[in-house]
C-alpha cells in the first residue's frame, strides 16, 4: 500500500469512527420533563439565545445556559459542569430540538444523565407554565 492509499484509508476509518460512536441521548416529552423538574429529579435547561427568550419567555422551572456558552466553554458553562450533580437528570430544550440535542450529547459526554426535552413550542402546546426572561 502506498502513502496516498494509506492516507485515504486512515481518513475513511476516522470518518467512520466519528459517525459510529456518536452519542445518542434519550428524548422525553415536555410533560415528563416538567414532572421531573417539579419533583427535583431533573434540572431543566433552556439552551436558546437571549433574544429568543426575551420574546417568548422560558419554561418556569428552567435555568438558562445558551448553547453558545456551552460551545465557548464560558464561565456559566464551567459552573454548571462543576456544580450540577451528575446523578441528577439534566433535560435540555430549545426552539426546535436541534440545539437541545447537541447540548444533551455534550453533557452526556461529560458524565451527566442527559435528555433532549425537545422544543419550547412543545412546552407551550402542552400548556405548561412559562416565566418571563430574567437576565443573570
C-alpha positions in Angstrom: 0.0 0.0 0.0 1.5 3.4 -1.0 1.4 6.5 1.2 -1.6 8.0 -0.7 -3.8 5.0 -0.3 -2.8 4.6 3.4 -3.8 8.2 4.0 -7.2 7.6 2.3 -7.7 4.5 4.4 -6.9 6.5 7.6 -9.4 9.2 6.7 -12.1 6.6 6.0 -11.5 4.9 9.3 -11.6 8.3 11.2 -14.8 9.4 9.5 -16.5 6.0 10.1 -15.4 6.0 13.8 -16.7 9.5 14.3 -20.1 8.7 12.9 -20.3 5.2 14.5 -19.7 6.4 18.1 -21.9 9.5 18.2 -23.8 9.8 21.5 -27.5 9.3 21.2 -29.4 10.8 24.1 -32.9 9.8 25.0 -35.8 12.1 24.2 -38.5 13.0 26.8 -41.8 14.8 26.4 -42.3 18.3 27.8 -44.8 16.8 30.3 -42.2 14.3 31.5 -39.6 17.0 31.7 -41.9 19.2 33.7 -42.8 16.3 36.1 -39.1 15.5 36.7 -38.2 19.2 37.2 -41.1 20.0 39.6 -40.1 17.0 41.8 -36.4 18.0 41.7 -35.5 14.8 39.9 -34.1 16.8 37.0 -32.5 20.1 36.0 -34.4 21.7 33.1 -32.2 23.8 30.8 -33.1 26.3 28.2 -30.3 26.5 25.6 -31.8 29.2 23.4 -30.2 32.6 23.0 -31.2 35.6 25.0 -33.0 37.3 22.1 -35.3 34.3 21.7 -36.2 34.1 25.4 -36.9 37.8 25.7 -39.5 37.4 23.0 -41.2 34.2 24.3 -40.3 33.7 28.0 -39.0 30.3 29.1 -40.2 27.2 31.0 -41.0 28.2 34.6 -38.6 25.8 36.2 -35.7 26.2 33.7 -32.3 27.5 34.1 -30.7 29.3 31.2 -27.5 28.1 29.6 -27.3 29.0 25.9 -25.7 26.6 23.5 -23.2 29.4 22.6 -22.0 29.3 26.3 -21.6 25.6 26.1 -19.7 25.7 22.9 -17.4 28.5 24.1 -16.9 26.9 27.5 -18.0 30.1 29.2 -17.9 30.7 33.0 -21.6 29.8 33.3 -20.8 26.5 31.5 -17.9 25.8 33.8 -20.1 26.5 36.8 -22.7 24.1 35.5 -20.2 21.3 34.9 -18.7 21.9 38.4 -22.0 22.3 40.4 -24.7 20.2 38.8 -25.0 16.8 40.4 -24.1 14.1 37.9 -26.5 11.6 39.4 -29.4 14.0 38.6 -31.1 14.1 35.2 -30.4 17.1 33.0 -33.1 17.9 30.4 -32.4 20.4 27.6 -34.8 22.2 25.3 -34.6 24.9 22.6 -36.7 26.3 19.8 -36.8 23.2 17.6 -35.0 20.4 19.5 -31.8 20.5 17.4 -29.7 22.6 19.8 -31.0 20.7 22.8 -29.8 17.5 21.2 -26.3 19.0 20.8 -26.3 20.2 24.4 -27.6 16.9 25.8 -25.0 14.9 23.8 -22.2 17.2 25.1 -23.3 16.9 28.7 -23.7 13.1 28.3 -20.1 13.1 27.2 -19.2 14.9 30.5 -20.8 12.1 32.5 -24.3 13.6 33.0 -27.6 11.7 32.6 -28.8 13.9 29.7 -32.1 14.0 27.9 -33.5 16.0 25.0 -36.8 17.6 26.0 -37.4 18.9 22.5 -38.8 22.3 21.8 -40.2 25.3 23.7 -43.2 25.2 21.3 -44.0 21.7 22.6 -43.8 23.1 26.1 -46.3 25.8 25.3 -48.6 23.5 23.4 -48.7 21.2 26.5 -49.9 24.3 28.5 -47.0 24.1 30.9 -46.0 27.2 32.9 -43.9 29.9 31.4 -42.0 32.7 33.1 -40.6 36.0 31.7 -36.8 36.1 31.0 -34.7 37.3 33.8 -31.1 38.1 32.9 -28.3 36.7 35.1 
